[in-house]
Amino acid sequence: MALIIVLSVFNGFESLISSLFNSFNPDLSITAAKGKTFHYTDFPAEKIKNIPGIYVLTEVVEENALLKYRTKQYIATIKGVSDDFEAMSGLDTMLIRGEFTLRTGKRPKMIVGAGVAYFLNASLLDLLNPISVYVPRREGKMGMNIENAFNSKNIFPSAIFSIQQDFDTKYAVVPIEFARELLNYSDEVTAVEVGLETGVDTELVKKQIRAIVGNDFHIKNRFEQQALLYKIMKSEKWAIFLILTFILIIATFNVIGSLTMLILDKKKDIAVLHSMGATNHLIRRIFMMEGIMISIGGALVGLILGAAISWLQQTYGFIPLGSAGGTFVVDAYPVQIQLSDFIYVFLTVITIGFVAAWYPVRQISKKYLHQKL
């Protein structure tokens, strides 16, 4: 029961984090294999758009920049995006203040992460003080005045988003023309993000794009874009599984003790069965089946209780996550039930139960088998 509940909670957190990341990360990201940027006019965008299942391509320019608001300064990553970004991402569902807009008329707007806004102490209501964005000039000439080494532009924030700390403290989203002008780019991009229709085979589309662009570009799905995080989450899940399995092994000493006491209590019955012609193998098999039945019964009851508790939490969320009125994205512990967990847990319990039953049964000696009545 404990194994099922813990694994289901880990599945819930994994699904929750994946859904949060999916609101920012694209289905597929295409970046240059060599260098940082590439020219979008030389990129086979039209051929890729014709692949079945692709509904949008977004041009992206990312660069680290110094943001300054009044007396506060913070280094963040500006992400310049084309107009298709809103249709591809779910960032508009992650706003905690403001409205999702990258332009007011012809004036560019910035959507900042909650962490960036916190460190800058930026306000959406301040119409007098914009956020100044500084990036080093490509020529790299400083001179006597250090400001000559930077390009700078001013921009007002329109919204604040909150996804996950790594994103909230890193990104500020701006129109791509603002980023290009700041960086002295013409049509360069650092990545092309691909949005897929629901239900499309991501790996199949990835192979089709690979056939078009060749080996000059890296193509990453959502898992590969956050590979380290997902690997850590999987490792944590199976580490907990092993810890609880060790606890389960200790608990099986109860089964060993119960079978041992049963064998001692049935010494005369063993002798009777043996005198009636029962073989040593048959007698041992009787007690072996007793131990396996105890293990299977306990496993089934535990699976049913674990599934019931997990379903109740998944449906009603009766165990809250943190204190009331917290700022987390969910109110209760997230739970997701997976059939594979039930299979792994059942096989683990049965294996441990078999060993627990086998050990005391093999201790049935000839002394018991030839006990005189």
N, C-alpha and C positions, 0 to 999 in steps of 0.2 A: 504494500500500500504506500509506504513512504517513498519507494523508488518511483512508482507511477506518478505520485503527486509532484515530487521534486523535478522529474524529467519533464512533466507537463508544464510546470512553471518556467523552466529554462526554455522550452519551446515557445511559450508565450512571450518571453522577453526577446527571444531571437526574432520572432515574427514582428513584434512591435518595433524593434530597432530597424529591421529591414524595411518596414513600411515608412518609417521616418526618413531613412536614407533614400528610399525610392522617390520621395517627394522632391529631392534635390538632385540626386544622381540620375543620369539618363539610362535608357535601356542599353545603349551601346555608346562608347566613346572612342573616337578615332583621333589619334595623335601621330605626329611625325616620328618615325623611327630614328632619324638623325636630325639634330637641331631642335630648336624650340618652336619655331613657327614655320608655316608654309603658306603659299599664296592660294587663296580660295578660288581664284579664276582658273588656276591650273588643276584644281581638284575635280574629279569626275562626279560632281554632285548630281547632275541630271540622270546619269546611269544608275546611281545608287537609289535615287527617288523612285525609279521605275521598278525596283525590286518589290514583289508582292509582300505586303505586311508592313512596309515603311510608310508612315503618314507625315513625317516632318523631319527636317534637318535644321539644326540650329548652329549658327556660327558663334564661336566663343573665343574671347581673348582674355587670358588671365595673366595678372602680373602683381607682384608685391608693391605696395605703395604706402606712403606715410599719410595718414589722415590727421587733419588738425581742425579742431572745433574750439573756438575761443582760446583758452589757455591749455586745453587738453590735446595730447598727441597719442597716436596709436598706429602701429604697423599692422596692416591687414592685406588681404588679397582682393583686389578689385576684379570682378568677373563681368566683362562686357559681353552682352548677349544680343542676338538679333531678335526681331519681333516675334519669331515662332517660339521663343522660350516659354512664354506663358501657356501656350497650348500643349507643350510637351511636359513641363514640370508640374508638380503639385504644390509649388511654393505659395501660391495664393491661399491654400488651405492652412498654412502654417503661420499666418500673420497674427501677431498679438496686438498690434496697433497700426493704424493707418489703412491705406488702400493700395492694392497692387497696381501701380502705375509707374512706368519708366519715363513718361513724358507728360508735361502739361503744356499743350500747344507744341511749340518747338523747343521748350526748355527741358533739358534732361533732368531726371530724378534718380535718386539712389534708394535702394532697398537694403537696409543694413541688418546684420545679425544682432540678436539681443546682447551678446557679449561685447560686440564692437560698440554698440550704442551705450552700453554701461560704462565702458572704459573712457569713452569720449564725453559721457554725460550729455549726449545729443538729445535735442528735443524736436519733435515734429511740428511744434507750434511756433518755433522761433523763425520768423520770416525775415529777420534782419541779419542773422549770422549764418552763412552757409558753411558747409564742410569743405575745407580746402584739401585737394588731393595732390600729392607730390610724388613724382617718379624721376629717377636719374635720366638725364639726357643721353641719347645714344652716342653722341660725340665724346662724352666723358671729359670735357674741358671744364675745369673749375674756375681758374683765374683768381682774382683778388676777392671777389664776392661769391660766397658759397651758394647763394640763391641762383647764380647763373648756371650751376651744375644740375638744376632740376627744372623740369616742366611742371607747371601747376595749373589746375583749373578748379573752379568753385562749383559746388552742386548742393542742392537742398535735398534732404531725405523725405521720402513719401510714405515709408512704412518700415516696420521692424518685424522680423520673422524670428521664430524660435523652433529649431528642429532638434539639435543635439549639440552638446558643448563644442565639439570639434568644428562644426559649421558655424555656430553662433558667434564664436570668438575669432573667426577667420575671415568670413566673406562679407563683401559689400557688392551688390549687383547693380550694374549701370548699363545704359544703352551702349551697344558696340561702337557706334560712331564716337561717343564720348571717350571710350578707352583708346580707340585708334588715334584720335586727335591728340590725346595726352601722350601717347607713346610714339607719335610720328609714324604710324603705320598707314599704309594705303589699303590693301585688301588682305593683309596677313591675318591669320588666325592661329591660335595655339591648339585648338581642337575643334572637331565637328561632332556634335552630339546628335544621336539618332533616337527618334521616338517610334516605338512599334505599336501596332494595333494589339488589342487584347487577344490573348490566346495564340499569338504567333510564336513559332519555334525560334527562340533567340539564337541557338547555335546554328540552325540552318541559315538564317539571315546573315550571321557572322561569316559563315563559309562563302556565301554569295558575295558579300562585300570584299572578302579577302581575294576572291577570284578577279575582282575589278581593280582593286588598288595595289595588289601584289604585296611584296615584302617591304615597301617603303613606309608603311604605316603600322602602328600598333592598334589593335581593335580589342577593347576590353568590355566584358559584360559587367553587370552590377556587382557580381561576386568578386570579380578580378579587380574592380576599382577599389574595393574595400577588403582585399584578400586577408590582410593581417587581422583585422577586427573579427571577421567571420571565423578564421582559424582559432583565434583566442576563445571565442564563444563556444565552438565545438569542443576545444580542449577542456574548458571549464566544465562543460556538461558531462563529459566522460570521466573527468577526475572525480566529480561528485558521485557518479555512478559506481566507480571503483570503491570509494570510501564507504558508501552505503552497502556495497557488496561485502566488504570486510566486516561491517557490523552484522550483516546477515549471517556470515560464516560463524561469528561468535554466538549468535542466537541459535544456530543449529545444534549447539551442544545440548540444548534442551531436548532435541529429538534423539540425540545419542543417549542421553541420560534416560529418557523415557523407554527407549527400546531395550536398554540394558536392564532396567528394572523389570520390564515385561518378561525378558528372557529368564531372569532369576526367579520371577514369580511362577513361571510356567515350566520349571524343571521337570516336575513329575509328568506334566502333559507331554513334554518332549519325549520322555522315556516311554510313555504309553504309545505315542505315535510310532516310535521306532520299533517297539516290540510288535506292533500290528503290521509291520512291513514297510513303513515309510522310510525312504532313503535319506541319507544326510543332506543330499541336494534338495529334496522336497521340503524338508524341515527348514532349512536355511531360506528357501524361496518363500515360504509362508511368512517368516518374519521380515524378509526383504520387501515383500508386497505391503506388509503393514507399514513399514517406514515410508515407502513411496506413496502410499495412500495418504499418510499424514502430510507429506510434503505437497502433494497435488492439491489436497483439500485446503491447506493453508495458502497455497499460491492462488487458487481460484478465488477464495474469499478475499485475499488481499487485492487481487486485480479488480474485483467487483467494487470493493470499498474505495480503492484509489480512483477508479473511473467515476464513481458516484460523486465523490468529493470534488474531483476536478471539474466534472460537468456542472455541479452547483456553483462553483467559483466562476467558471466560464460564463454561466448564464446569469447569475445574480450578483456576483462580485461581493460576497458578504465579508471577505477579509480585505480591509482597506490597505492601500499602499501609503504608509506614512500617516501623518496627522491630518485631521480634517482641514480643508482649506489650503492644502499644499499646492505647489506650483508644478507638480509633475504632470505629464501629458495624459496619464490615466489615473483614475481614482482608486482602483483595486488591482491586486496582483493579476497580471495577464496570464492566461492559461490556454494552452492549445494541446488537445489530445491527439496523439499519433499512434496508429496501429503498430508501427515498428517497435515502439517502446514496450508495448505489451508482449510482443514476441520475444524481445531480448530479455525482459524481466522474467517471463515464464521459463524460458530455457535456462537462465541463470539459476533460478530457484530450484528447478527440477534437478539440475546437475549437482548443486550443493546438497540437495535432499538425498540424492542417490548415494553420494559419498557418505553422508551422515548415517544412512541406513546400512550401508555395506560394512562399515567399520565394526559396530557391535555384533552384527550377524556372523561375521567371520570368526568371532570369539567364541561361538558356540562350540564347546569342546566335546570330545568323546565322553568325558565325564558326565555331561548332561544327557548325551544321546544314549548312554548305557546305564542311566540311573535306575536303581532297583525300586520297585513299587513297595 
